[in-house]
Amino acid sequence: MEKLANRPELVLSGVVVTGDRRGGAELGFPTANVELDEDAAELPEDGVYAGWLEDEGGERRLAAVSVGNRPTYYGERGVRLLEAYVIDFEGDLYGQHVRVGLAARVRGQERFSGSAELIAQMRRDVEAVRALAGG
Ligand SMILES: Cc1cc2nc3c(=O)[nH]c(=O)nc-3n(C[C@H](O)[C@H](O)[C@H](O)COP(=O)(O)O)c2cc1C
């Protein structure tokens, strides 16, 4: 976390809204879907980022953040979203106004052949984020 918190970063803010709930139930990677504030910074290019999510109480936690339209499920037609998987966290963030920091781009968005392939990649993403944060 130290290392990521010290990098130049893009910070976005918004409210956590309900997603398709596929993330938690089917994939085992529940995500906070952030509906950006109107005056929030613009989303950067699609991809998976190492960063953090700060809740309303000011608590910052490490996160693997996805920016994109979930091509695995929606082809090219999906809505562009900012979703954060908060690492080592099991709480409920719905309705909270949060800040999300993006510190490093890990990879681009990919269209996987199914959920199993996406899950395997998300596991690697989380390890990559932990490594960038200092282990
Ligand atoms: C770290 C991370 C990486 C992701 N990478 C991809 C990806 O490469 N391709 C993709 O289609 N979706 C990707 N997603 C988005 C998932 O498809 C999405 O979180 C899942 O469908 C759950 O959506 P829901 O929150 O609306 O239920 C990623 C999500 C996270 C958190």
The ligand as an SDF file (V2000), in Angstrom:
LIG
                    3D

 31 33  0  0  0  0  0  0  0  0999 V2000
   -9.5870   -6.8680  -11.3070 C   0  0  0  0  0  0  0  0  0  0  0  0
  -10.6780   -6.9930  -12.3330 C   0  0  0  0  0  0  0  0  0  0  0  0
  -10.3640   -7.3120  -13.6420 C   0  0  0  0  0  0  0  0  0  0  0  0
  -11.3660   -7.4540  -14.6060 C   0  0  0  0  0  0  0  0  0  0  0  0
  -11.0150   -7.7710  -15.8920 N   0  0  0  0  0  0  0  0  0  0  0  0
  -11.9800   -7.9710  -16.8040 C   0  0  0  0  0  0  0  0  0  0  0  0
  -11.6440   -8.3500  -18.1540 C   0  0  0  0  0  0  0  0  0  0  0  0
  -10.4700   -8.4370  -18.5530 O   0  0  0  0  0  0  0  0  0  0  0  0
  -12.6720   -8.6150  -19.0060 N   0  0  0  0  0  0  0  0  0  0  0  0
  -13.9870   -8.5100  -18.6260 C   0  0  0  0  0  0  0  0  0  0  0  0
  -14.8560   -8.7910  -19.4430 O   0  0  0  0  0  0  0  0  0  0  0  0
  -14.3380   -8.0980  -17.3780 N   0  0  0  0  0  0  0  0  0  0  0  0
  -13.3670   -7.8340  -16.4720 C   0  0  0  0  0  0  0  0  0  0  0  0
  -13.7190   -7.4300  -15.2150 N   0  0  0  0  0  0  0  0  0  0  0  0
  -15.1320   -7.1110  -14.9040 C   0  0  0  0  0  0  0  0  0  0  0  0
  -15.9640   -8.3220  -14.5480 C   0  0  0  0  0  0  0  0  0  0  0  0
  -16.5300   -8.8470  -15.7180 O   0  0  0  0  0  0  0  0  0  0  0  0
  -17.0860   -7.8580  -13.5900 C   0  0  0  0  0  0  0  0  0  0  0  0
  -16.5080   -7.4340  -12.3860 O   0  0  0  0  0  0  0  0  0  0  0  0
  -18.0940   -8.9470  -13.3160 C   0  0  0  0  0  0  0  0  0  0  0  0
  -18.7850   -9.2530  -14.4810 O   0  0  0  0  0  0  0  0  0  0  0  0
  -19.0900   -8.5450  -12.2080 C   0  0  0  0  0  0  0  0  0  0  0  0
  -19.9100   -7.4980  -12.6100 O   0  0  0  0  0  0  0  0  0  0  0  0
  -20.9990   -6.9080  -11.5980 P   0  0  0  0  0  0  0  0  0  0  0  0
  -20.2540   -6.1650  -10.5070 O   0  0  0  0  0  0  0  0  0  0  0  0
  -21.8400   -5.9810  -12.4110 O   0  0  0  0  0  0  0  0  0  0  0  0
  -21.7470   -8.0670  -11.0390 O   0  0  0  0  0  0  0  0  0  0  0  0
  -12.7200   -7.2680  -14.2320 C   0  0  0  0  0  0  0  0  0  0  0  0
  -13.0440   -6.9220  -12.9190 C   0  0  0  0  0  0  0  0  0  0  0  0
  -12.0450   -6.7780  -11.9620 C   0  0  0  0  0  0  0  0  0  0  0  0
  -12.4080   -6.4100  -10.5750 C   0  0  0  0  0  0  0  0  0  0  0  0
  1  2  1  0
  2  3  1  0
  2 30  2  0
  3  4  2  0
  4  5  1  0
  4 28  1  0
  5  6  2  0
  6  7  1  0
  6 13  1  0
  7  8  2  0
  7  9  1  0
  9 10  1  0
 10 11  2  0
 10 12  1  0
 12 13  2  0
 13 14  1  0
 14 15  1  0
 14 28  1  0
 15 16  1  0
 16 17  1  0
 16 18  1  0
 18 19  1  0
 18 20  1  0
 20 21  1  0
 20 22  1  0
 22 23  1  0
 23 24  1  0
 24 25  2  0
 24 26  1  0
 24 27  1  0
 28 29  2  0
 29 30  1  0
 30 31  1  0
M  END
$$$$
